[in-house]
Amino acid sequence: MLVTLSIRDIVLIDRLDLDFAAGMSVLTGETGAGKSILLDSLSLALGARGDADLVREGASQGQVTAVFDVNGQHPVRAFLQENDVDDDGDVILRRIQTSDGRTRAFVNDQPVSAGLLRQAGSLLVEIHGQHDDRALVDPESHRALIDNFGGLTGDAEKVASLHAAFKNAEKAVIEHERRIEAARNEADYLRSSAEELGVLKPQPGEEEDLAGRRTDMMQVEKIAGDLNEAFETLNGTASPIPELASLLRRLERKSDQVPQLLAQPVRTLAEALDQLEETRSGLESALRETEFDPRELESVEERLFALRAASRKYSVPVDELAALCHRMKTDLADLDAGEDKLSALVDAAEKARAGYDRAAASLSVKRGKAAKALEKAVEVELPDLKLERARFIVEMSSDPDMRARTGIDQLEFHVQTNPGTRPGPMMKVASGGELSRFLLALKVSLADKGSAPTLVFDEIDTGVGGAVAEAIGVRLARLAGNVQVLTVTHAPQVAARAEGHFLIAKEATRPDRVATRVQQIENDHRSEEIARMLAGSVITEEARAAARRLLTAAE
């Protein structure tokens, strides 16, 4: 429910903070005091279209914040989670309207689009009035209202799921037919190409592997000659190693005679021979590593060139040749076994469509029963609302061939205001006062069937007499047993039924400026306000006594 409404610099409101409770609350005050400004402010916070004229004169921007206390299972929480908006704690909707016409929207202090704010707001609040062109009078919502009233939401979801299934099955048939036709038109090309690629047997990543091996072998080929020449120098017949080894042995035999002369040369020569031997061994090992069959290089190059030629021919990267070959073989298989597969797909589509048809027909029957039940429930409410000669009609048409996600039914709320007149859509046939009473009868009938947690009624009692106003007040109070009800009213009979009463008035803040003020009133103040609503500008003792009687009767 709505727990707090904070308004800053909107039209006549400079600063206003209101706390609301559960049950029914009324907002009263003289004409022009600012009741409509409060509703315009709330609508702005709920995502309504912004307007620079809403900003209080002299201010650069206005702001409205609406705080809602909703349970963890309320649909708005799932909606916020789906849109990556934090939903811990209260749900806070905030809208900033600047004097240059721009607006900014926030949900739980996260910036959001006005559209997302509007969707969230529609899950939290419904606003109903004589000239309301949304909510219950929107024909697009009537089917869902019937489903909620009849407990058919699960059936409707099943129909939607079956509709998606049979549409997907039909799409599979169409796509398979298209593939067969395309394959048939290029069958010869597909066969020759698939055969060619089948012989080639390309593999993903093969080009990179072959190119790397080719580069390595070409580098080895370049250095192999130098390695071989170096190895032959140290290991061949002209190698200096044997001669140096012989010289070392002679010097070693004579080093004992003159050690002071030969010890160092003998040691250095021995080290040099060791290093030469290590070099020879290293060259031998390197030659073994560089050994390759020139025919392998030739084979690698031929394979690489063949893959790249196929890539150019079929206009796909080398790595995609294998996938292309698979698609070609699949297309040929579809062509060869296409009729059998197509027949199976057609059978599946027919079964899916038949399943949808059965579920949609069953839902249609249940909707018809729910529609009749809603008609009776609404018409029970009409006599007390002085619409005893009127009829409420759920106009329902069904076409089994018009398969839609929502089923095969079209539903719209019609009314007949007087016997002998032609029934028609509620918005077109009912007058302003009649429409508001039809809406109230509908809301009472649908009170526990998927309603938003907060309902706002804007002067739906305008133009009605005392008995009708009393009936309206009784029904609003009954609604308040299930949801929070906020009502702007001029009817004392309605105001007396409320649990919370807010008085709206204008107050001069300086000689040339006024501001709207709202005060929650109780006890004697409330009785005095209801007396004013009964008597007008001059409050008599009779009016005060009548006010007290209304409050006592309401209790």
Secondary structure, DSSP 8 states (H G I E B T S, - for coil): -EEEEEEEEETTEEEEEEE--SSEEEEE--TTSSHHHHHHHHHHHTT----GGGB-TT-SEEEEEEEE---TTSHHHHHHHHTT---SSSEEEEEEEETTS-EEEEETTEEE-HHHHHHHHHHHEEEEETT--SGGG-HHHHHHHHHHHTT-HHHHHHHHHHHHHHHHHHHHHHHHHHHHHHHHHTHHHHHHHHHHHHHH---TTHHHHHHHHHHHHHHHHHHHHHHHHHHHHHHSTT-SHHHHHHHHHHHHHHHTTSHHHHHHHHHHHHHHHHHHHHHHHHHHHHHHHH---HHHHHHHHHHHHHHHHHHHHHTS-GGGHHHHHHHHHHHHHHHHSHHHHHHHHHHHHHHHHHHHHHHHHHHHHHHHHHHHHHHHHHHHHTGGGT-TT-EEEEEEEE-TTS-BTTBSEEEEEEEE-STTS--EEHHHHS-HHHHHHHHHHHHHHTTTSS--SEEEEESTTTT--HHHHHHHHHHHHHHTTTSEEEEE-S-HHHHTT-SEEEEEEEEEEETTEEEEEEEE--HHHHHHHHHHHHH-SS--HHHHHHHHHHHHHH-
